[in-house]
Amino acid sequence: MKDSQLQALLRKTAAKASQQKKPAKATFDSTLDATRGGKEPIQGTEAEEIFKEMKRREF
């Protein structure tokens, strides 16, 4: 990649990253909130322990 192409790509990426994020839409059904992803598990929960164990194992 040429330096000029790399600089253009960096400018494009920086502009995209600086754009405002869209706010989360309000939901009227609690089951939708429960099934949406993107939330990290709270430390010390059973789910976190299970995920750590799964990462250690080879499938």
Distance bins in CASP14 RR format, pairs under 12 A and 6 or more apart:
PFRMAT RR
TARGET T0000
AUTHOR 0000-0000-0000
RMODE 2
METHOD distances of the structure
MODEL  1
1 7 0 0 0 0 0 1 0 0 0 0 0
1 8 0 0 0 0 0 1 0 0 0 0 0
1 9 1 0 0 1 0 0 0 0 0 0 0
1 10 0 0 0 0 0 1 0 0 0 0 0
2 8 0 0 0 0 1 0 0 0 0 0 0
2 9 0 0 0 0 0 1 0 0 0 0 0
3 9 0 0 0 0 0 1 0 0 0 0 0
3 10 0 0 0 0 0 1 0 0 0 0 0
4 10 0 0 0 0 0 1 0 0 0 0 0
4 11 0 0 0 0 0 1 0 0 0 0 0
5 11 0 0 0 0 0 1 0 0 0 0 0
5 12 0 0 0 0 0 1 0 0 0 0 0
6 12 0 0 0 0 0 1 0 0 0 0 0
6 13 0 0 0 0 0 1 0 0 0 0 0
7 13 0 0 0 0 0 1 0 0 0 0 0
7 14 0 0 0 0 0 1 0 0 0 0 0
8 14 0 0 0 0 0 1 0 0 0 0 0
8 15 0 0 0 0 0 1 0 0 0 0 0
9 15 0 0 0 0 0 1 0 0 0 0 0
9 16 0 0 0 0 0 1 0 0 0 0 0
10 16 0 0 0 0 0 1 0 0 0 0 0
10 17 0 0 0 0 0 1 0 0 0 0 0
11 17 0 0 0 0 0 1 0 0 0 0 0
11 18 0 0 0 0 0 1 0 0 0 0 0
12 18 0 0 0 0 0 1 0 0 0 0 0
12 19 0 0 0 0 0 1 0 0 0 0 0
13 19 0 0 0 0 0 1 0 0 0 0 0
24 32 0 0 0 0 0 1 0 0 0 0 0
24 33 0 0 0 0 1 0 0 0 0 0 0
24 36 0 0 0 0 1 0 0 0 0 0 0
24 37 0 0 0 0 0 1 0 0 0 0 0
24 38 0 0 0 0 0 1 0 0 0 0 0
24 39 0 0 0 0 0 1 0 0 0 0 0
25 32 0 0 0 0 1 0 0 0 0 0 0
25 33 0 0 0 0 0 1 0 0 0 0 0
25 36 0 0 0 0 0 1 0 0 0 0 0
26 32 0 0 0 0 0 1 0 0 0 0 0
26 33 0 0 0 0 1 0 0 0 0 0 0
27 33 1 0 1 0 0 0 0 0 0 0 0
27 34 0 0 0 0 1 0 0 0 0 0 0
27 35 0 0 0 0 0 1 0 0 0 0 0
27 36 0 0 0 0 1 0 0 0 0 0 0
29 35 0 0 0 0 1 0 0 0 0 0 0
29 36 0 0 0 0 0 1 0 0 0 0 0
30 36 0 0 0 0 0 1 0 0 0 0 0
33 39 0 0 0 0 1 0 0 0 0 0 0
39 45 0 0 0 0 0 1 0 0 0 0 0
39 47 0 0 0 0 0 1 0 0 0 0 0
40 47 0 0 0 0 0 1 0 0 0 0 0
40 48 0 0 0 0 1 0 0 0 0 0 0
40 51 0 0 0 0 0 1 0 0 0 0 0
41 47 1 0 1 0 0 0 0 0 0 0 0
41 48 1 0 1 0 0 0 0 0 0 0 0
41 49 0 0 0 0 1 0 0 0 0 0 0
41 50 0 0 0 0 1 0 0 0 0 0 0
41 51 1 0 0 1 0 0 0 0 0 0 0
41 52 0 0 0 0 0 1 0 0 0 0 0
42 48 1 0 0 1 0 0 0 0 0 0 0
42 49 0 0 0 0 0 1 0 0 0 0 0
43 49 0 0 0 0 0 1 0 0 0 0 0
43 51 0 0 0 0 0 1 0 0 0 0 0
43 52 0 0 0 0 0 1 0 0 0 0 0
44 50 0 0 0 0 0 1 0 0 0 0 0
44 51 0 0 0 0 0 1 0 0 0 0 0
44 52 0 0 0 0 0 1 0 0 0 0 0
45 51 0 0 0 0 1 0 0 0 0 0 0
45 52 0 0 0 0 0 1 0 0 0 0 0
46 52 0 0 0 0 0 1 0 0 0 0 0
46 53 0 0 0 0 0 1 0 0 0 0 0
47 53 0 0 0 0 0 1 0 0 0 0 0
47 54 0 0 0 0 0 1 0 0 0 0 0
48 54 0 0 0 0 0 1 0 0 0 0 0
48 55 0 0 0 0 0 1 0 0 0 0 0
49 55 0 0 0 0 0 1 0 0 0 0 0
49 56 0 0 0 0 0 1 0 0 0 0 0
50 56 0 0 0 0 0 1 0 0 0 0 0
50 57 0 0 0 0 0 1 0 0 0 0 0
51 57 0 0 0 0 0 1 0 0 0 0 0
END
